[in-house]
């Protein structure tokens, strides 16, 4: 396990930065592996460009809080994405984003606040069992391209994603590598031999990020999501991780609270049109 992936605990002072970096890494993978995409990084910023609408800043830790300096950097990014013929780009503020008034700088540069999502963490050794799993769900780890496509098929329906967007996820997962020895681990759940659920682990920056907990509509309210979540938590702990993190929808938040997840903070997403 590399130094970057040394597991941390919930009482480590580096937890906010590590959780932020895990979330950023999920999207950075697109810029790293998709043909024609870019992933750029300097001491203050991490940003990626994939399609005219899948672009954005993933890390922002400015060493100077001077509004004029921050404006200059924002303008440089606007020029960068304009040259790439992007129609828009996003800017996500995580727990470790600096300075605290960065959101005001974004709004002043014609960014629109789109949403806030909770960031939750769980100490794996302290998780609770206040959920009822599905007794008949068969869970297996994705090990080849065909099984990966099945996972993406579930994600497309469960998250109402477009065909083009889910193709990008499939290509990114495939090119990034998955399975033992890789940062990405993917799992599917089946009822009566039919794949109905998905879940992914991103083992990065010392924490286990949980993504893509999806269930087909006909398999909901049967304990399927709970089963998938408990399985990936057990797998993360088996691999030596102490902390899991996720960013839930309002509909799924109650399930995760019953397992023991608690809100650490929030991430905020802003968008800038380049019409």
N, C-alpha and C positions, 0 to 999 in steps of 0.2 A: 504494500500500500504506500503510495507516494506521500511525501510530506504534505502536499496540498490536501490530501484526503485523510489525514490523521483525524480520527473521530474526536469531537469535542463534546462537552456536557452542557446542560442547561445553565449551570452557574458560571460558565466561562465568560469573561468579559468580551471575548471575540464573537459571541453568539450572534448579535445583530448583523455584523459584517459578514459572517459565514453564511447566515440564512439569506441575506441579500445577494451574495455571490452565487448561491445555488440557484436562486430564481433567475438571475441574469444568465447563468450558464445554459439554462434550458433554451433560451432564444438565441444565444450566441452560437449554438450548434448549427443553426440554419446558415448563418453567415460563414461558418467555417467549412461546410461541406457541400453546399448547393453550388452547382456549376454557374459561374458568372456572378455569384454573390461576393460580398466583402465583409470582413470583420476587422475593425480597426480599434486600436487601443493606444492610449498614452497614459501618463501618470495620473490624469484627472478623469478621463472619459473612456468608456467602452461603447462602441456603436456598431451597428450592422446595417446592411442594405441587401435585400433579396429581390423583391418585386416592387412595382410602383407603389404598393400600399403596405408591404411588409418590411418596415424599416424602423429604426429607432435607436435611442440612447438607452443603454442598459445599466451603466454605472456613471455616476456623477459625484465626484468628491473634489470640489474645487479647493485649492490651497489658499486662494484669496477670496474674501467675501465682497470685494469691490464690485458694485453693480456694473460699472463701466467695463471691467474686465470680463465679467460673466456675459454681458451683452455681446462683447466682441466674439467670444467663443460660440455663442448661440448663432450669431450671424454667419460665422464660418461654416457651421453645420448646415444652415439653411442653403448656403451656396453649394456645399458638397452634394446635398440631396437634389438640389435643382439641376446640377450638372448631370446627375444620374437619371434625370427625367422622372423622378419620383413625384407622385401626386400628393403625397402626404408623408409625414413621419411622426412617430410617437416618442414620448420621453417618459420613462417610468422612474418615479422617486421611490426608493426603498428605505429601509430603516437606517442605512448607513450613508444616505445621500447628504451632501454638504454643499453650501451652508443651509441653515434652517429656512432662510427666506428665498430659497431657489424658486419655489412655486410662484412668488411674486414676479420674479424675473421672467419666467416662462409666460405668464399671463400678459406681461407688458410687451412681449414679442409675438403677440397674436396666437398663442397657444390656447386651446380650449380644454378645460377640465372635463374629462370623460367619465371617470369613475374612481372610487376608492374601494379596495378590497382588504379584508382582514388578513393578516399573516399570523398563523397559529403554529405553535410548537408543542411537542410532547416529549417528555422524558420516557424512553421506551421501557425502562425498568419500573415505571410507576403507572403504566397504562391500566385502565380499568376494563372490566368485561361486562359493561352494562348494555350490551347489544346482543341480539339473537341472530346468529349466522344461519345461512341456508344449510340444511342438513344434507342436501343432495347435489350441491354445486361441486363440480370437479375443476380444480384449479391446476394449471400447468404453466411452466415458464416457456415463453416464446424462444424457439431455438433455430428457426429458419425463416426464409423470406415469405413462404406461404403462410405460416402462422402469424408473421408480422402483418401481412395483408389482412388477415382475419381480425386482428386487433384494431387496425385502422378502420376497417369496415364498421366495427362496433362504435368506435369513436365518432365517425361521421354521423351516424344516426343519433347517438346519445347526446352529442353536443351540437347537433344541427349545423354541422360544418359544410362548407361548399366542397365540391369534388376537387377543385384546384387546390384548395388549402390542405385537404387531407392528403393529396398526392405529395405536397411539400413535406408533410410530417412523415409520410412513409419513406420518402427519399432521404430525409435527414436521419431518421432512426436507422435506416439500412446502412448509410454511409458512415455514420458515427460508430457503428459496431454495437453489439449488445450481447448479454449473457455473461457467464463467469469471466472475471478479469476485466470487464468493461464497466464504465460508469453507468451506462443505461442497462436496466433489467426490466423486461416487460412480461406481463402475465395475462392470461385469458381465463375466463370462467365459463364452464359449459353446463347446460342442463339437458339431459337426454341426448347427449352428443352434439348439441347445437351451441355454438359460441354465443354467449349473451352478455358478457362483461369484459371489461378491460381495466388494467392498472399498470402504472409504470413507476419505477424507482430511479431517481437520479442521485447517485452516490458521489457527491462533489463538495469540496470545501468543508469536509468534516461532518456533514449532516446528510441525512437521507431525505431528499425531496420527493414528495409523493405527487404524481401527476396523472391525469387521465383516468380517474376512477369513474367509469361510465357503465351504464346498464341499459340494455334495450328496453323500450317501453313495456313490452309484454312480460318482462321478467322483474319488474319493479315491485316493491313492497313485499318481497319474499326473503329478505335478509341477504340478498346477493351482494349489494354494495358493502354491507358490514363484513361479509366473508372475505371479499377482495381486500378490504382495508386491513383486517386482522392478519391476513396472509402476508401482505407486504411488510407490515410492522414486524412480524415474526422473522421474516427473511432479513430485514435490515438489522435486527438485533443479532441474529445468527452470524451475520457478517462483521460484527464488532462495533456497530454504530450505537450511539447512546441517545441521539436526538433525531426526531422526525419533524418535518415541517411541511406545510401546505397552505394554500390560499383558497378557501372554500367559497362556494356560492351560498347565498342566504338559505337556500333550500337544504343544503347538505350540512350546514354549520352545526345543527343540533346533534346529528349523528356523531360528528367528530368530538363535540363537547362531552358526549356520553362516554366516549373512549378515553377522555382525559386531556384532549388538546385544549390549550388556553391561548388567548390572543396575546401576541407579543407586540404587535403594532399594526401598521397598515402600509400598503403600497398604493400609490396614486398614479393614475395614467393621464397624460396630457397629449394632445394631438395638434399638429400644425399643418394646415392645408398649404399646398404649394400650387394653387390654381394658376 
